[in-house]
Amino acid sequence: MKIMGLDYGDRRIGVAISDAFGWTAQGVETIERRKEGEEFHRIGELAREHEIEAIVVGLPKNMNGSIGPRGEICMAFAEDLRSKLKLPVHLWDERLTTVSAHRTLLEADVSRKKRKDVVDKMAAGLILQNYLDSMSKR
């Protein structure tokens, strides 16, 4: 069962996809949000191309576990995805995944320009991998 992970942002959406066994997540691309709603078309294309059966959207929670305005935006996005693509969409706590992705890239001495290009899909990979790991423990 292949699953797609998304790191939803104002300007970019990081995309990651699992292997067929649901063991590992790989970042595949970053979707630039230029026109309203255009991202749904690209996500749909990727879902068909990779035979995706479910989607995981990162849910940014506050450090105390509450959901703020950014989280509400992601919840609305997840609901739109669910209705447009007719796939199961799960929300997953993404606290500190982007921070972790930045830290990893800094430690690897990746240039600022290259970090900007990969941080969103790397964060999507972390969100999806955390979700996959939690599912394998069940």
C-alpha positions as CSV (number, residue, x, y, z in Angstrom):
1,M,0.0,0.0,0.0
2,K,1.6,3.2,-1.1
3,I,1.0,6.4,0.9
4,M,1.7,10.0,0.1
5,G,2.9,12.5,2.7
6,L,2.4,16.2,2.4
7,D,4.0,19.1,4.2
8,Y,1.5,21.9,3.4
9,G,2.7,25.5,3.4
10,D,1.6,28.9,2.2
11,R,3.9,28.9,-0.8
12,R,5.1,25.3,-1.2
13,I,3.9,21.8,-0.6
14,G,6.5,19.1,0.1
15,V,5.6,15.7,-1.3
16,A,6.9,12.3,-0.2
17,I,5.8,8.8,-1.2
18,S,6.2,5.5,0.6
19,D,7.6,2.3,-0.9
20,A,5.0,-0.4,-1.8
21,F,5.4,-2.1,1.5
22,G,4.8,1.1,3.5
23,W,8.2,0.8,5.2
24,T,10.1,3.9,4.0
25,A,9.3,7.4,2.8
26,Q,11.2,9.3,0.0
27,G,10.8,12.9,-0.8
28,V,9.8,13.3,-4.4
29,E,9.0,16.9,-5.2
30,T,8.0,20.3,-4.0
31,I,4.8,21.8,-5.5
32,E,4.9,25.6,-5.9
33,R,1.5,27.1,-5.1
34,R,1.0,29.8,-7.7
35,K,-2.7,29.7,-8.6
36,E,-5.4,28.8,-6.1
37,G,-6.4,25.2,-6.4
38,E,-3.7,24.2,-8.9
39,E,-2.0,22.1,-6.3
40,F,-4.9,19.7,-6.2
41,H,-4.4,18.9,-9.9
42,R,-0.7,18.1,-9.4
43,I,-1.3,16.0,-6.2
44,G,-4.0,14.1,-8.1
45,E,-1.5,13.4,-10.9
46,L,1.1,12.1,-8.5
47,A,-1.5,10.0,-6.7
48,R,-2.5,8.3,-9.9
49,E,1.1,8.0,-11.2
50,H,2.3,6.3,-8.0
51,E,-1.0,4.4,-7.3
52,I,-1.5,6.1,-3.9
53,E,-4.1,4.6,-1.6
54,A,-4.0,7.1,1.2
55,I,-2.6,10.6,2.0
56,V,-1.0,11.9,5.2
57,V,-1.1,15.7,5.7
58,G,1.2,17.2,8.4
59,L,-0.8,19.0,11.1
60,P,1.1,21.7,12.8
61,K,0.1,21.7,16.4
62,N,1.3,24.2,19.1
63,M,3.8,22.9,21.5
64,N,1.1,22.4,24.1
65,G,-0.9,20.2,21.7
66,S,-3.5,22.7,20.8
67,I,-4.4,23.5,17.2
68,G,-3.9,27.1,16.1
69,P,-4.8,29.0,12.9
70,R,-2.1,27.3,10.8
71,G,-3.5,23.9,11.9
72,E,-7.0,24.9,11.0
73,I,-5.8,25.8,7.5
74,C,-4.2,22.4,7.1
75,M,-7.3,20.7,8.4
76,A,-9.4,22.5,5.7
77,F,-6.8,21.5,3.1
78,A,-7.0,17.9,4.1
79,E,-10.8,18.0,3.9
80,D,-10.6,19.5,0.4
81,L,-8.1,16.8,-0.6
82,R,-10.5,14.1,0.7
83,S,-13.4,15.4,-1.3
84,K,-11.5,16.1,-4.5
85,L,-9.4,13.0,-4.7
86,K,-11.8,10.5,-3.0
87,L,-8.9,9.0,-1.0
88,P,-8.5,8.5,2.7
89,V,-6.7,11.5,4.2
90,H,-5.1,11.4,7.6
91,L,-3.7,14.2,9.7
92,W,-0.4,13.7,11.5
93,D,1.3,15.8,14.1
94,E,4.2,17.5,12.4
95,R,5.6,19.5,15.3
96,L,9.3,20.3,14.6
97,T,9.6,18.3,11.3
98,T,10.6,21.4,9.3
99,V,13.0,22.4,12.1
100,S,14.5,18.9,12.0
101,A,14.8,19.0,8.2
102,H,16.6,22.4,8.4
103,R,18.9,21.1,11.1
104,T,19.8,18.0,9.1
105,L,20.6,20.0,6.0
106,L,22.7,22.5,8.0
107,E,24.7,19.7,9.6
108,A,25.2,18.3,6.1
109,D,26.6,21.7,5.1
110,V,24.0,22.1,2.3
111,S,23.9,25.6,0.9
112,R,21.1,28.0,1.7
113,K,19.8,27.9,-2.0
114,K,19.7,24.1,-2.0
115,R,18.1,23.9,1.5
116,K,15.3,26.0,0.2
117,D,14.8,23.6,-2.7
118,V,14.6,20.5,-0.6
119,V,13.5,21.3,2.9
120,D,9.8,21.0,2.2
121,K,10.0,17.5,0.5
122,M,12.4,16.5,3.3
123,A,9.8,17.6,5.9
124,A,7.1,15.7,4.0
125,G,9.4,12.6,4.2
126,L,9.8,13.0,7.9
127,I,6.0,13.4,8.4
128,L,5.3,10.3,6.3
129,Q,8.1,8.2,7.9
130,N,6.8,9.0,11.4
131,Y,3.3,8.0,10.3
132,L,4.6,4.7,8.7
133,D,6.7,3.9,11.8
134,S,3.6,4.4,14.1
135,M,1.5,2.1,11.8
136,S,4.1,-0.7,11.9
137,K,4.0,-0.7,15.7
138,R,0.3,-1.5,15.7
